[in-house]
Amino acid sequence: MLTTYPSPQQVLKKPLALFSQKPMTGFYRDGYCRVGPEDGGNHAVAGVLTKEFLDFSASRGNNLRSIGLEPGCKWCLCTARWKEAMEAAKGKDDPVVPKVFLHATDESALRNGITMEGLKKFAAEPEAAGGGGSLERKIPIQPGTTGGIARETH
């Protein structure tokens, strides 16, 4: 039996945008930072990886380099890890916190300990100006579809 879910919304209350297909990101490996009941890590935050964040994540037991990620990759991040990096940051320009793309960040991040203020503080340009830029084509997600479920260590 196919389980269907409502179309995901991003933090600005609009349809969630495609974030990255190179590398293919998202818990469901479909390019979207959407979450579902299987996603215990809430991979909702659309961010661009930095060397500092990769080091930070590895120091906490999740070596994203082991799955081939490197600085500059667009990746759907666990809300808890992104929040930890934000709390460890020494200012809004600290590269330990990946810049966030609001148009591709699932609204569930706001229900999992991250504030809109925090997201906007680390929003990527032109996101910070409220433009909701477009890194990828904005393709609506078909409710009920899933790609391959991701398996990462946390």
PyMOL commands that set and color helices and strands:
alter all, ss='L'
color gray80, all
select helices_A, chain A and resi 51-59+64-67+79-88+102-104+107-111+116-121+127-129
alter helices_A, ss='H'
color red, helices_A
select strands_A, chain A and resi 45-48+74-77+99-100
alter strands_A, ss='S'
color yellow, strands_A
deselect
rebuild
show_as cartoon
